[in-house]
Amino acid sequence: MMKSQDREYNPEEIIFFDLEHYVYKKPKCIGVFGACEYDNKNNHILVTQYMIEDRDEAINILYLAKEYFIRMKEKGKKTIVTFSGNNDFTVINYLFKENGIDYNFGEEFDSIDIQKEYEKEKKVSTGLKKLEKILLYNEQDVINLLYIYINWKKYIFEEAIEDIIEDEIAMKNIDDSEDYNMNEDELNTDL
């Protein structure tokens, strides 16, 4: 598994987080909030997604996001893993402030940005994948953040992360309506 900043977290201590958002000169709204967690007790990946359908829901999604993070803290989550998460945190913090929602991610959670970790190891930049802003891709992003984190040491020296993600998406044919189960072999060996 990945080790960042001299800390190592077990998968069940982590929130894997990704936003699809709209920015025009300044952040306008979050279109899709996506996060997943690993449920060690039941050996499942639990995905949470909120999506706005119209302009009136733009503020509601912010309150749902805050409630989600409060619940995760209560469940013992210690860190948030993202891919190029600075953008997501900039948007959500800006929108929280604009709407009078008090929440400080830095006080509540540590943060690991897989893109920055990759750049430290490989000395080059990489992208998670180019995608349209829809639920299935957001779900794939947060689930794949978990797989990358768990298998970091196995793959960082063998091939680029984006190749792994593309291969795994093709192999797993992730369906946004099914429940995700992980067996112990998946956690310890393959993505």
URVENCOR-V839348 format. One record per helix or strand of 3 or more residues. SS is the DSSP state (H for helix, E for strand). FROM is the first residue (numbers start at 1). TO is the last residue. If there is no record, write none. Layout:
ss | from | to
SS | FROM | TO
SS | FROM | TO
This chain:
ss | from | to
H | 11 | 13
E | 14 | 23
E | 27 | 39
E | 44 | 51
H | 55 | 74
E | 79 | 82
H | 85 | 98
H | 105 | 108
E | 110 | 113
H | 114 | 122
H | 135 | 150
H | 152 | 156
H | 161 | 172
H | 184 | 188
